[in-house]
Amino acid sequence: MAQLQDVMLDEVLPHEQGCRHEIACLAGRMIVTSQDLTATWQYADCPEREANQ
């Protein structure tokens, strides 16, 4: 595997087949879609969050 260098983004998102894990680095990115793990959006009550977001 090539050296991807520093990680700029690491996120797990909902996907129609389960979830999608994307890792973006300086020299490339890796995306994995998984059917045996699911992800859903949940509302989080964050006091420090701005009102318009």
N, CA, C and O atoms as a printed pandas DataFrame, in Angstrom:
     atom_number atom_name residue_name chain_id  residue_number  x_coord  y_coord  z_coord
0              1         N          MET        A               1    0.846   -1.176    0.000
1              2        CA          MET        A               1    0.000    0.000    0.000
2              3         C          MET        A               1    0.891    1.238    0.000
3              4         O          MET        A               1    1.891    1.293    0.716
4              5         N          ALA        A               2    0.531    2.207   -0.788
5              6        CA          ALA        A               2    1.292    3.458   -0.868
6              7         C          ALA        A               2    1.204    4.213    0.453
7              8         O          ALA        A               2    0.268    4.026    1.230
8              9         N          GLN        A               3    2.175    5.049    0.687
9             10        CA          GLN        A               3    2.146    5.909    1.865
10            11         C          GLN        A               3    1.122    7.010    1.637
11            12         O          GLN        A               3    1.304    7.848    0.754
12            13         N          LEU        A               4    0.064    7.019    2.408
13            14        CA          LEU        A               4   -0.981    8.032    2.248
14            15         C          LEU        A               4   -0.674    9.315    2.997
15            16         O          LEU        A               4   -1.322   10.335    2.761
16            17         N          GLN        A               5    0.288    9.285    3.881
17            18        CA          GLN        A               5    0.731   10.445    4.661
18            19         C          GLN        A               5   -0.318   10.874    5.680
19            20         O          GLN        A               5   -1.122   10.050    6.115
20            21         N          ASP        A               6   -0.324   12.146    6.068
21            22        CA          ASP        A               6   -1.187   12.637    7.145
22            23         C          ASP        A               6   -2.674   12.528    6.799
23            24         O          ASP        A               6   -3.074   12.743    5.655
24            25         N          VAL        A               7   -3.485   12.191    7.808
25            26        CA          VAL        A               7   -4.937   12.084    7.642
26            27         C          VAL        A               7   -5.553   13.477    7.737
27            28         O          VAL        A               7   -5.306   14.218    8.689
28            29         N          MET        A               8   -6.363   13.821    6.727
29            30        CA          MET        A               8   -7.040   15.109    6.701
30            31         C          MET        A               8   -8.522   14.974    7.055
31            32         O          MET        A               8   -9.131   15.922    7.549
32            33         N          LEU        A               9   -9.108   13.786    6.800
33            34        CA          LEU        A               9  -10.519   13.543    7.057
34            35         C          LEU        A               9  -10.692   12.073    7.407
35            36         O          LEU        A               9  -10.112   11.205    6.754
36            37         N          ASP        A              10  -11.479   11.792    8.425
37            38        CA          ASP        A              10  -11.792   10.416    8.812
38            39         C          ASP        A              10  -13.238   10.419    9.291
39            40         O          ASP        A              10  -13.530   10.885   10.392
40            41         N          GLU        A              11  -14.151    9.893    8.455
41            42        CA          GLU        A              11  -15.557    9.940    8.835
42            43         C          GLU        A              11  -16.294    8.673    8.407
43            44         O          GLU        A              11  -15.948    8.029    7.416
44            45         N          VAL        A              12  -17.315    8.340    9.185
45            46        CA          VAL        A              12  -18.212    7.231    8.879
46            47         C          VAL        A              12  -19.583    7.850    8.629
47            48         O          VAL        A              12  -20.091    8.617    9.446
48            49         N          LEU        A              13  -20.179    7.501    7.474
49            50        CA          LEU        A              13  -21.458    8.078    7.085
50            51         C          LEU        A              13  -22.458    6.981    6.744
51            52         O          LEU        A              13  -22.063    5.882    6.355
52            53         N          PRO        A              14  -23.754    7.270    6.887
53            54        CA          PRO        A              14  -24.762    6.309    6.456
54            55         C          PRO        A              14  -24.634    6.041    4.947
55            56         O          PRO        A              14  -24.239    6.927    4.188
56            57         N          HIS        A              15  -24.964    4.838    4.527
57            58        CA          HIS        A              15  -24.901    4.433    3.122
58            59         C          HIS        A              15  -26.042    3.459    2.885
59            60         O          HIS        A              15  -26.432    2.748    3.811
60            61         N          GLU        A              16  -26.596    3.401    1.668
61            62        CA          GLU        A              16  -27.737    2.512    1.410
62            63         C          GLU        A              16  -27.415    1.043    1.642
63            64         O          GLU        A              16  -28.331    0.236    1.800
64            65         N          GLN        A              17  -26.131    0.674    1.666
65            66        CA          GLN        A              17  -25.741   -0.715    1.929
66            67         C          GLN        A              17  -25.193   -0.914    3.335
67            68         O          GLN        A              17  -24.669   -1.989    3.628
68            69         N          GLY        A              18  -25.291    0.068    4.208
69            70        CA          GLY        A              18  -24.783   -0.050    5.582
70            71         C          GLY        A              18  -24.127    1.239    6.022
71            72         O          GLY        A              18  -24.794    2.149    6.517
72            73         N          CYS        A              19  -22.815    1.318    5.840
73            74        CA          CYS        A              19  -22.114    2.563    6.139
74            75         C          CYS        A              19  -20.912    2.707    5.209
75            76         O          CYS        A              19  -20.451    1.743    4.598
76            77         N          ARG        A              20  -20.430    3.919    5.124
77            78        CA          ARG        A              20  -19.277    4.239    4.279
78            79         C          ARG        A              20  -18.239    4.916    5.165
79            80         O          ARG        A              20  -18.539    5.905    5.833
80            81         N          HIS        A              21  -17.034    4.393    5.171
81            82        CA          HIS        A              21  -15.931    4.948    5.950
82            83         C          HIS        A              21  -14.935    5.542    4.964
83            84         O          HIS        A              21  -14.361    4.827    4.143
84            85         N          GLU        A              22  -14.735    6.850    5.049
85            86        CA          GLU        A              22  -13.807    7.530    4.156
86            87         C          GLU        A              22  -12.661    8.116    4.962
87            88         O          GLU        A              22  -12.866    8.818    5.952
88            89         N          ILE        A              23  -11.449    7.811    4.515
89            90        CA          ILE        A              23  -10.234    8.364    5.118
90            91         C          ILE        A              23   -9.491    9.080    3.999
91            92         O          ILE        A              23   -9.023    8.447    3.053
92            93         N          ALA        A              24   -9.385   10.399    4.107
93            94        CA          ALA        A              24   -8.689   11.201    3.096
94            95         C          ALA        A              24   -7.363   11.669    3.679
95            96         O          ALA        A              24   -7.307   12.216    4.781
96            97         N          CYS        A              25   -6.308   11.445    2.924
97            98        CA          CYS        A              25   -4.962   11.803    3.351
98            99         C          CYS        A              25   -4.341   12.761    2.332
99           100         O          CYS        A              25   -4.940   13.046    1.295
100          101         N          LEU        A              26   -3.155   13.247    2.627
101          102        CA          LEU        A              26   -2.483   14.166    1.718
102          103         C          LEU        A              26   -2.202   13.535    0.365
103          104         O          LEU        A              26   -2.281   14.219   -0.655
104          105         N          ALA        A              27   -1.878   12.257    0.329
105          106        CA          ALA        A              27   -1.458   11.605   -0.920
106          107         C          ALA        A              27   -2.508   10.664   -1.507
107          108         O          ALA        A              27   -2.193    9.900   -2.420
108          109         N          GLY        A              28   -3.735   10.696   -1.015
109          110        CA          GLY        A              28   -4.770    9.821   -1.548
110          111         C          GLY        A              28   -5.876    9.610   -0.535
111          112         O          GLY        A              28   -5.905   10.239    0.522
112          113         N          ARG        A              29   -6.790    8.708   -0.881
113          114        CA          ARG        A              29   -7.882    8.422    0.043
114          115         C          ARG        A              29   -8.286    6.964   -0.059
115          116         O          ARG        A              29   -8.003    6.289   -1.048
116          117         N          MET        A              30   -8.953    6.495    0.984
117          118        CA          MET        A              30   -9.435    5.128    1.040
118          119         C          MET        A              30  -10.906    5.179    1.454
119          120         O          MET        A              30  -11.260    5.852    2.422
120          121         N          ILE        A              31  -11.756    4.465    0.719
121          122        CA          ILE        A              31  -13.182    4.418    1.021
122          123         C          ILE        A              31  -13.589    2.957    1.174
123          124         O          ILE        A              31  -13.314    2.134    0.301
124          125         N          VAL        A              32  -14.242    2.643    2.286
125          126        CA          VAL        A              32  -14.708    1.289    2.561
126          127         C          VAL        A              32  -16.211    1.352    2.799
127          128         O          VAL        A              32  -16.680    2.142    3.618
128          129         N          THR        A              33  -16.969    0.520    2.083
129          130        CA          THR        A              33  -18.403    0.401    2.296
130          131         C          THR        A              33  -18.661   -0.938    2.978
131          132         O          THR        A              33  -18.185   -1.979    2.525
132          133         N          SER        A              34  -19.420   -0.900    4.071
133          134        CA          SER        A              34  -19.633   -2.090    4.886
134          135         C          SER        A              34  -21.116   -2.412    4.993
135          136         O          SER        A              34  -21.927   -1.530    5.279
136          137         N          GLN        A              35  -21.474   -3.674    4.763
137          138        CA          GLN        A              35  -22.858   -4.111    4.915
138          139         C          GLN        A              35  -23.142   -4.648    6.313
139          140         O          GLN        A              35  -24.304   -4.726    6.712
140          141         N          ASP        A              36  -22.117   -5.017    7.060
141          142        CA          ASP        A              36  -22.356   -5.616    8.378
142          143         C          ASP        A              36  -22.286   -4.597    9.515
143          144         O          ASP        A              36  -22.303   -4.970   10.688
144          145         N          LEU        A              37  -22.207   -3.318    9.170
145          146        CA          LEU        A              37  -22.205   -2.231   10.151
146          147         C          LEU        A              37  -23.093   -1.140    9.588
147          148         O          LEU        A              37  -22.974   -0.806    8.409
148          149         N          THR        A              38  -23.975   -0.577   10.390
149          150        CA          THR        A              38  -24.840    0.495    9.908
150          151         C          THR        A              38  -24.555    1.780   10.664
151          152         O          THR        A              38  -24.101    1.762   11.809
152          153         N          ALA        A              39  -24.829    2.883   10.008
153          154        CA          ALA        A              39  -24.651    4.196   10.618
154          155         C          ALA        A              39  -25.940    4.980   10.430
155          156         O          ALA        A              39  -26.583    4.877    9.385
156          157         N          THR        A              40  -26.318    5.757   11.427
157          158        CA          THR        A              40  -27.499    6.618   11.328
158          159         C          THR        A              40  -27.151    7.980   11.902
159          160         O          THR        A              40  -26.261    8.106   12.743
160          161         N          TRP        A              41  -27.867    9.000   11.434
161          162        CA          TRP        A              41  -27.691   10.344   11.981
162          163         C          TRP        A              41  -28.521   10.456   13.245
163          164         O          TRP        A              41  -29.681   10.045   13.260
164          165         N          GLN        A              42  -27.949   11.005   14.302
165          166        CA          GLN        A              42  -28.644   11.250   15.563
166          167         C          GLN        A              42  -28.490   12.729   15.911
167          168         O          GLN        A              42  -27.417   13.307   15.737
168          169         N          TYR        A              43  -29.557   13.328   16.396
169          170        CA          TYR        A              43  -29.474   14.705   16.857
170          171         C          TYR        A              43  -28.652   14.743   18.138
171          172         O          TYR        A              43  -28.863   13.938   19.046
172          173         N          ALA        A              44  -27.726   15.670   18.205
173          174        CA          ALA        A              44  -26.911   15.848   19.411
174          175         C          ALA        A              44  -27.172   17.240   19.975
175          176         O          ALA        A              44  -27.064   18.233   19.255
176          177         N          ASP        A              45  -27.509   17.314   21.238
177          178        CA          ASP        A              45  -27.752   18.588   21.897
178          179         C          ASP        A              45  -26.408   19.147   22.354
179          180         O          ASP        A              45  -25.901   18.789   23.417
180          181         N          CYS        A              46  -25.848   20.019   21.545
181          182        CA          CYS        A              46  -24.520   20.586   21.825
182          183         C          CYS        A              46  -24.660   22.052   22.201
183          184         O          CYS        A              46  -24.936   22.875   21.328
184          185         N          PRO        A              47  -24.480   22.408   23.458
185          186        CA          PRO        A              47  -24.654   23.800   23.886
186          187         C          PRO        A              47  -23.743   24.783   23.142
187          188         O          PRO        A              47  -24.108   25.941   22.945
188          189         N          GLU        A              48  -22.557   24.317   22.731
189          190        CA          GLU        A              48  -21.618   25.220   22.064
190          191         C          GLU        A              48  -21.904   25.377   20.572
191          192         O          GLU        A              48  -21.239   26.160   19.895
192          193         N          ARG        A              49  -22.881   24.643   20.057
193          194        CA          ARG        A              49  -23.237   24.739   18.636
194          195         C          ARG        A              49  -23.964   26.048   18.361
195          196         O          ARG        A              49  -24.807   26.472   19.152
196          197         N          GLU        A              50  -23.637   26.693   17.234
197          198        CA          GLU        A              50  -24.293   27.940   16.882
198          199         C          GLU        A              50  -25.744   27.685   16.523
199          200         O          GLU        A              50  -26.073   26.614   16.012
200          201         N          ALA        A              51  -26.612   28.639   16.776
201          202        CA          ALA        A              51  -28.048   28.477   16.589
202          203         C          ALA        A              51  -28.427   28.235   15.132
203          204         O          ALA        A              51  -29.415   27.545   14.883
204          205         N          ASN        A              52  -27.690   28.770   14.157
205          206        CA          ASN        A              52  -28.075   28.647   12.749
206          207         C          ASN        A              52  -27.530   27.380   12.109
207          208         O          ASN        A              52  -27.686   27.227   10.898
208          209         N          GLN        A              53  -26.914   26.475   12.822
209          210        CA          GLN        A              53  -26.366   25.246   12.237
210          211         C          GLN        A              53  -27.193   24.044   12.625
211          212         O          GLN        A              53  -26.879   22.923   12.223
